[in-house]
Amino acid sequence: MASGPNEETIVRKQRSETERQVAELLRTARESLGLSLAFMTRMDGTTQHLEVVESPLPWVFRDGNTQPQATTFCQAIMDGKLPAVMPNVKNFPAAMKLPSARMPRIRSFVSVPMVLSDGTVYGTFCAAGFAADKELSKRDKALMEVLSHAASVIIEPGVRERRRNAEIENRLRPVIDGGGPLVLLQPIVDLATRRRVGTEALSRFPQEWKMAPDVCFADADLIGERERLEVLALRRAGEHLDRVSGYVAMNVSPQTLFTDDCADFLARMPLDRVLLELSEHEPIEDYDALKAVLAPLRARGMRLAIDDVGAGFSSLRHIVITAPDVIKLDRSIVTGLSADPVLAVVVHSLVDLARATGAQVVAEGVETEADAATLAELGADLGQGWHFGRATTPEDLRDDYPVAAPAAALG
């Protein structure tokens, strides 16, 4: 009967590409020094984690083994209680008191720190033998230092990613567990009548983060929580429908739109008062699937907007394929429009496109009366921006936003 793969083979098949590269360096160390095993550790302050072990005896040492950091040879070496190279562990009474000297009876040992580019010590790069080795020397330590540096370069991107994700997790988890971000409403105003006809729901995260909402949602994506965070924001936005007149525009990414949680939320909404905004920046991989999801919602009265139009090229494809009800002009082509004839040409072209497709035009980033008046002259329907008001609570919204008097007249 043919035998199955041995345990070492099984362990190696489960390793990531990074771990396999480190294992090759450890194999080089073990074979060059003629020792029984080599391993890379991570030291977290209390525990030593054997992250990658290279040994022909995987049942003695294996990936994932842990031991108290304070009782290890590595910690004693970092503390200066033991030398980095021990040809014969029996010659060092402090070493013989440690568990590894008794089980599995380590008798030769060399260990060097693994230092990342920012100077932090990640762990150690080690080799050990079950017999004394009088040939083990400082030259072998030098080889281990070279290999340790190479291993540090290999693992650092992953280490940085894990640290980044841990920071994101710690920052976002209270927001997610608390029901999502704060959601405020920014007025959307008819440029001709200056009456508020709708609002856009905008997420707000703790000010001390000093991060824009789109950055926070992008961070959530890195830890696999974007869809959940977006649905929580949608629910917060939906809570405002009973407290404000007009429609409420809600932002959602295509990937969230496909989730069951998003479908359940929209199924409970008065969709004739919902404008769903898809960002120009978000890639759409399957337009047929997108239209299939949107069709029953639009049949119930929900309107679709393509956001950030003019910020790139994807929006034109979005517009052609989805035939949106609303085109939202990106602030980059709106702010300063009254003083820039090139922007005026761009906006005029997009207004003509909207007219040809039967879509309404909403201009974002309206910050001055001059820009508001120019947009109206160019045929834009609605505007939103600081000129009309920042995002606020439903109670602080106004119904009318009359033409602002020039500063000189006020004087």
N, C-alpha and C positions, 0 to 999 in steps of 0.2 A: 504494500500500500504506500502511495506517495505521501510523504510528510508535508504538512502545511508550513507556511512561512514562520520562521522563528520569531520570538518576541521582539528582538531588536529591529527586525525588518518592519514589523507592524508599527512600532513606535515611530520609525523614520518616515513611514508613509503618511503619518498624521502631522508631520511637521510642516510649517509654512516654508516658503522659499527662503526667507531671511534665516530661519532656524537651520535650514539645510546648508546654507552658506557658512554659518557659524560652526556647524558640525564639521565641515571640511577643514576649517582652521584648527579646530580641536584635534581632529585626527592627525593633522600635521604635527601638532605639539606632542601628542602621545607617541607617535612613531619616531619623531626626531629625538625625543628624550628617552625612548625605550621604557616608558612607564606603563602602568596598568590601565589608567584612565585619565581623561581630561574633561573638564566641565566649565561652563560659564554660569555664574551666579548673579542674582539680583538681590541686593541688600536693602530692605525697606526700613531699617532702624530697629526692628524687633526680630525679623525672621530672615533667614537665608533661603532663597528659592533657587534650586538647581534647575535653571531654565533649559539648558541644552547639555546633555551628557554624551560623551563619546567613549564607549567602553565595550569590549567583547563580552562583558558580564552585566547585561542590562537588569538582571534581577537583583543586583547589589545596589547599583546607582541607576536611577532612571529620571528622565525628564519629569519635572513637577515635584520631585521630593523636596521637603522642607525640613529645617531644623532651627532651633533657637539661635539667633545670630550671635549672642554673647558666648555661646559654647563652641564656636567653630574655630578652626585653625585660622581661617581668613580674617576674622575679627581680631584675634590675638596678634596677627601679623600687622594689621592696620593700626592697632594700638601700640605697636612697638614692643610687645612682650615676647614675640618670636621673630626670627629672621625670615625673610621672604623665601630663602632656599634652605631646606632641611634634608641633607643627604641621608641622615639617620635620625628619625624622630625620637628614638630612645635616648639620644644625647641631650634632649631638652626636657627637663622635668615638667616644665609648665605645659608642654604639649602632651605629655603622657597622662596628664590629669583630665584631658578633654575626651569626650565620647568617641571621636573618630580614631583615637589611638587604641581603643579597646574593641570597638566594633564599627567598621570592618577591619580593624587592625592596620591602619595606614602606617607605613614605616618610612616613606620618602615623600617629600611634598615641596611644591613650588607654587607660589601665588603672587600675582601682580594685580593692581587695581585696574578697573575699566573706567576710564575718564572720558566724559563727553566733551564736546567742543566748548561748552560754557563753563567747564571746570568742575562740574558736579561728578561725584563718584557714583556710577551706576551699580557696580558690583565688582566681581573679581573674575579673573581668568586663571584657571588652576590646572595643575597636573599632579597626579599622585601615584604611588606604587605600593604594593603590598609587601615589598621587600626593600631593605636599605639599598641605597645606590650611591656609593662613594664617588662616582663620576659626576654626580649632579653638582653644578657650579654656577658662578655668577654669569658665565657665558650663556647658560641655559635660561637664566632669568632675563637676559637681554633678548633672547629669541622670544620668550613669552611676552615681553613688553611690545615687541613688534607685532606679534599676532593679536595681542589684546587691542592694540590701536586699530588694527584692521577690522576686528570684530566690532569695535565701538562705532566705526564709520558705517558699518552695515546696519547696526541696530538703531542708530540715532533717529532716522526718519520715523520709524515706528514708535520709538519712545516719545518723540515730540508729538506725534499724532495722539497717542494715548493720553499724554498730559493735557493736550488741548481739549480732547473729548471729555476728560474728567472735569476740567474747569467749566466747560459748557454744561455738562450734566449738573454740577453743583449750582451753577447760576440759574439754569432754566427749570430745574426740578421743582422748586417752590412755586414758580409761576404756573407750571402745568398742574401740579397737585392742587393749587389754589383755584383752578377753574379757568385759567387762561389770562391773557393780558388785559389791561384796562382798554376799553374801546370807547373812543370819543367820535363825535360827528362833525364834519366840516360842511358848511353850506354850499350847495350848488345852485347858482342863481341864473335866472333868465336874463340875458344881456340886454334885451329890449325893454322889458317891463321892470327889471330889477326886483322881481319877486323870487323868493326861494321856492324851488320846485322839488328839490331833493337834497340828500346829504350823502356823503361818503363816510363809511365806517372805517376809522383808522386806529390801528393798534398802537398802544403806548406801553413801553417797558420802563422799569425803574430808571429815573434820571441819572442816578449815580453810575449806571453802566456806561453812559455817554455813547450809546450805540443806536444807529438808525434801525427802525423796525425791520427793514429788509435784511439787515445784517443778522438780527436775532433769529429771523425765520431761516436764514441760510445756515446759521449755527445749529438750529434744531435739525436741519436736514443731515448734518454731519453725524448726529447721534441717533438718526432714525426716528426722530420725533416730529418732523415737519408736518405731516398730515394731521397728527393729533393736535398739535398746537394751532394749526389753521382752523380745524373744526371747532376748537374751543373759542377762537376769535369770532368765528361765524355765529356761534351760539350767543356770544355776548352782543354781537351786532343785532341779531334777531330780537333780543330782549328790548331793544330801543324802538321797535316798530310800533308798539302801542303808546309810545310817549312822544312821537314826532309825526308831523304831517308830511305828505309827499313820499317819494320812494327812497329807499336806502340802498346805496351801492356797496356791494361786498366783494372783497378781493379773494380769489382762490386760485391756486396753481392747478394745472391740468392733472397732475398725479393725485392731488387730494380730491378732485372732482370725481375720480373713478372709485373712491372708497365707499364702503357701505355706510360708514358714519356720516359722510357728507350727504349721501342719498337720503338717509333717514332724517337728517336735519331739514333738507330742502322739502321733503315730503310734507313736513308739518308747517311750512311757511305760507303766508299769503303771497304767492309768487307774482301777482300783478303789481306788487309794491317792491319787488326785488329786482335790482340790476346787478347781474353777476359780471364781475370784471376779470378777464384773463389778461395777464401781463404779456406785453410784446417780448419781454426778456425770457419768458419761460418756454422751453422747447416743447413742441407737440409732435410726438412720434407717430401717432396714428390718428389722422383726422377723421377717418370713417368711424372709429370707435368714439371719438369725441362728439361727433354729430349725433351718434346714436344715443349717447347719454343726455345731450342737450335737448333733443327733439321733444320728448314728453314734457320736459320742464317748460320749454318755450310754448308748447301747446297749451299749457295751463296759465300762460300770461307772463312768465318770466322773460325779461329782456337780457340780451347779451351785449357786453361792451368789450372792445379790445383796448386795453390800457397802453399807455406809453407810446402811442403812435408818433413816429417821427424821430424816435431815439435810435432806430436801427432799421434793418431791412426785413426782419421776420414778420413785422406787423402787416405788410402788404399781402403776404401769403395767408396770414391769419384772416385778413379781411376778405380776400377773394374766396376762400374756402368756407368760412363760417357764416358769411353774410350777416355781420353783427347789426344790432339795432342802434348802437352808439359807438362812435369813434372818439376816443379821448386823446387829445393832443398832449404830448409830453411837454413838461415845463421848459425843457431845453430849447424849444422853438417858440415858446410863448413869452417868457420873461424878457422884457426889453424889445418886444416886437414893434412898438410904435416908433422906435428910433432906428430900426434896422430893415431896410427895404428888401434884403435877401430873405429874411425870416418871413416878411409879408408875402413874398412870392411862394414860399414853401407852404405857409398856412393856407393861402388862397387855393393852391393846388389840392391840398388835402380836403378842404371844404368842398371843392368841385367833385372830388372822388366820393365823398360822403353823399352828396346830392345825387350822384349817378347811381349809388347803391341803395338809396333810400334810408341812409343812416343819419342820426342826429350827431352834432358835433359839440363836445364838451372840451373846453380849454382849461388845462391845469396850470398852476403857477402864475395866476393873474395877481400881480402885486401893485399895479398902479391904475389910476383912472384912465390914463392915456392908453395903456395896453387894453383895458376893457373896451374903450370906445373903438379902438382900431379893430379888435376882434369882431365887434358888432358890425362894423363897416364891411369887413371881409366875409360876413355871412355866418360866423360861428353862432351857435344857438345859446349855449350855456357856458358859464365860467365858474371856476372855483380857485381860491388862492387866498393869500393873506389880505389882499385888498378887501375882500368880503368878510373874512374872518378865519381865525385859526380853528382847529378842531376843538370842540368844547362839549359840554353836556347838553342833552336835549332841552333842558330848562333854559339854557342861555342862548339858544338859537333865536334869531329874529325871522319875521316873515318878509320884511322889506329891507332892501339894501340900496337906498337912493344914490344918485350920482353925487360923489363927494365934491364939495366946493373947493376951488383952488386955494392954496395957502395964502396967496396975496389978497384974495377976496375976504378970507377970514380975518386977515389983519386989518 
